[in-house]
């Protein structure tokens, strides 16, 4: 009976920690190397249109490879298909 902690996610996280479904969603700024400027860049590119795939994320958001790796290692892409084709065909 504790508080659920949700990992950072490119489509669900804000810059800082937020309340979500009675738990806490870890913010993108908790990922080492993602300062306020990069977080705002990601959130600005996401806007009201979630990323449909990791490939789309990489096309819409220009980031160094190291930052994309850190996002991946933090679990920020979990549940997001690698590309649109994989999403369509499972």
N, C-alpha and C positions, 0 to 999 in steps of 0.2 A: 504494500500500500504506500507507494512512494510517488514522486513526481516523475513523469515520463520525460526523458531528454531525447529530443529528435536531432539527428546530425545536421550539419550544414547541407544545404541543397540549392542548386542553381535556380530552381523554380519556386522554392518555398521560403528561403532565407532572406532576411533583410540584412542590413549592415551589422546590426547589433542583435543581441538575444531578444526574442519576442515570445509572448505567450501564444500557445497553439493547442487547441483541444485539451485543455486542462494540464498541459505540460509546457516545456520550454524548447523552442527551436533555437539551435546554435546559429549565431550570425556568421556571415562570411568573414567578418573582420577577425574572427577567432582563428582563422587559418593563417599560419605563419607566412608572412610575405604579402598578405593582402591588407594593405593600408586603406585608409578612407578613400583615397583617390581611385584605386582599382575597384573597390567595392561599389562606389558610385558609378563608375564606368560600366560594370556588369549590370547593375540595377537599371541604369539608364537604357542600355541596349535591350534588356528584358522588357521593360515597360509593362504594358498590359498584355503582352503576347509571350507566353512561356516558350521556352526552347523545346522543340519537338525531338531533337536528337543532339548528340554530342557534336556531330558534324555541323549542324546548324549553329550551335553555340560557337564553334571555332570560326565559322564564317562571319557571324554577326559581331563577335567580340574579339578584338585583336589584343592578345596577351602573349607574353613570353612563354615558351614551352615549359619552363620551370614552374610557373604559376599554374598552368593547366595540369601539370603533374601533381602539384600540391592539392589542387581541387579534387583530383581523382583519388589520391591517397586519403583524403579526408572524407571520402564517400559522397561528395557533392554531386556526383553524376549517377548515383544508384537509382535504378528504375528508369533511367533515360536511355532510349535505344542508341546504339552507335551511329546509325544513320536512318534515314527515312525508309529505305528499302527493308531493313530488318524490322522496323516497326510495322510495316504493312504485311509482311509475311511471317512474322514471329520468329 
